[in-house]
Amino acid sequence: MGRTSDARNKILVAAARLLEQRGYSALGVAEICATAGVPKGSFYYFFESKQALALAVIDEHWVNQRRQWVELLSSDHDPLRRLRDLFEATEEVQRTGQREAGRVVGCLFGNLALELSNQTEEIRSRLEEIFEAQIDLIEQAVVEAKERGQAGPSVDAREVARSLVAQIEGRALLAKLLNDPGQLELLWHNSLDLLQVPPQQRAAIDQDGD
């Protein structure tokens, strides 16, 4: 049992790395198995198709990402600080990816959404669920910011949360295109505009975050 579990994990790790670097369509099962160092038969023991593997990679990636998001967005910091922590962690993920892969790899979910949303309904549907879950998590922080008077009273928490997720994805895409994780640095100040944070509060917020 230990050996088979190890083989499955090797396939998942290899597939995740290759999907981030090269995308879905260009990959074949043989290359995934060669990168994982497992026989091709092991692949079909665990996964009935490349699509099934991609879904497993997506789910595994979301488990890890969601754990980080929940930790950051439920900390003892005030809600705006939590959002800033999330943006900074997102930027650091891209910087780490650049160091390890030699280039910014972008967001796995965003990359697959661009490539497959019009081709594979099951993957498109799963990615939609994940993006909605991300919006849910950010919306909680936005609602709390409104309750504390840190965000404008007319802010639509759901739409702001949706816009923030869209910005994360868009900035990750630019970071990948330009090979520049610094593209994510503007997330914080853009979020202050979306949240309608009064100018007199922004300097204090920035100072607190330094």
N, C-alpha and C positions, 0 to 999 in steps of 0.2 A: 504493500500500500504506500509506503514511504517513497519508493522509487517512482511509482506512477504519479503521485502527487507532485513530486519534484519535476517530473517531465512536463506536467501541465503548467506549472509555474514558470518553467523556462520558456515555454511557448508563449505564454502571456507577456512575459517581460520582453522577449524578442519582438513580438508583434507590436507591443506598445511603442517601442523605440523606433521600429521601422515605419509604423503608421505616422508618427510625429515627423519623421524626417522625410518620408517619401510619399505619403498618402496611401489610399486604399487600392485604387485601380492598378497601380504599377506593381503591386506585390503579388507574388505567387506563393503557394503553399510550400513548394520546395525551398524557396529562399528563406521563408520563415523558419522552417525546420533546420536548415543549414546554420542559420544564425543562432538558433536555440541549441544546436548540438544534439538534436534528437532525431531518430528515424522518422520517415514520413508516416509510417503506420501509427506512430504515437499520436500524430495530429488527429487522425480520423477516429482514434479511440476516444478522444476527449471532445472533439468538435465535428459536427456533421458537415460543416462548410466554412469557407472563409468569412461569410457573413456572420455565422454563429460565433466565430472567434472575435470578430470586430465588436459584436455586442458584449461579449464577455470582457473585452478590454475596456470598453466604454463604462461598463458597470464597475469594474475594479478601480478605474481612474476616478469615478465619481465617489465611490466609498472613501477613498483617500482625500479627495478634494473637499467633500462635504464635511469630513471630520475636521479639517483645518478651518473651513469657513465657520462652522458652528462654534469652534473654540474661540476664534477671533471675534465673532459677532455676539457672543454671549459672555464676554469678559466683564470685569468690573469697571472698565473704562466707560466714559460717557459715550453716547451713541455715535457722535461725530468722530471721536477718536477711534472707535471700533471700525468705522468705515475706512478711515485713513490707514489703520493697521491692515485691513484687507487689501487695499490698493497697493500698499508697500510690499506685502507678502506676494501679491500677484506679480509685481515687477521683479521681485527676487527670484521667483520661479523661472521667469524668462532669462534672467542673468545666469542662473545656474544651468539652464538648458544650453545657453550659448557657450558657457565654459566647457560643458561636457560634450556637446555635439559639434562645436566649432561655429555654429550659427544659431540664431534665435529660431526656435521651432514653432512658436506661436501656441495657440490653445488647441489641444486635441479635439475638443468638441466643436470649436469654430471651424477648424480645418475640415473635419468630416461633414459638417453641415453644408459648407460651401461645395464640397465635392459630391456629396451623395444625396442631398435633400430632395432632388428631383429624380432620383434613380431607385432608391431603396426605401420603401415606406416604413419597414420595421425599424431601421436605423433612424430615419427622420423622426418617427414618433417617439423613440426613446430619447433622442436629443432634445426634442421639444419638452418632454417631461422634466429633463434635467435643468433646462433653462428656466422653466417655470418654478422649479424648486429653488434655484438660485435667487429668483425674483422674490419668492416668499421669504427667504432668509434676510435679504436686504430690506425688504419692506418693513420687517419688524423693527429694524434700527431706525428707519425713517419715521415710522409712527412714534417711536419713543422720542426722537429728536423734536418732533412737533409738540409732543406733550410737555417737553421741557422748555419749549420756547426757543430752541436752537434752530428750527427751520420755520419758514414762513407759514402762517396759518392757512393760506390758500393752496399750499402744496398738496397735490394728489399723490399720496404715498405710493400707491400701486404703480402709477405711471412713472414717477421718479425712479422707483426701483427698477422698472423695466428699462428705462433710459440708462441707468447706471450699468446694468448688465450689458446692454448694447454697446456702451462706451468701452467697457472692459474688452469685449470681443473685437470691437473696431480698432482699439489701440494695440491689442495683441497682434492683429493682422498687419497693422502698419509696422510694428516692431519686427515682425517676421520679414516683411517686404524689404525694409531698410536695414535689417540686421542690427537693430538699435533698440535695446530694451528701455532706453531712456524715453521712448515714445509714451510709456505708461506713466511718466512723471506728472503729466497734466491731468490725470484722473481726479486727483484731489481737488484742485482748484476748479475744474469743471463741475465737480459735484457740489461745491459751495454755491455756484450759480443756480444749478437745478434745485437745490434745497432752499434757495432764496435767503441765505444767511446774510443778515445785515452787515454792511461794510465795517461798522465799528466793532463787530464781534470777530471778524476774520483775523485781525492782527493778534488778538488774544489767543485764538484757536491755534494759529500758526506757531506762536511763541510757545504754547503749551506742548506742541508736538515736536519741538526741536530738542 
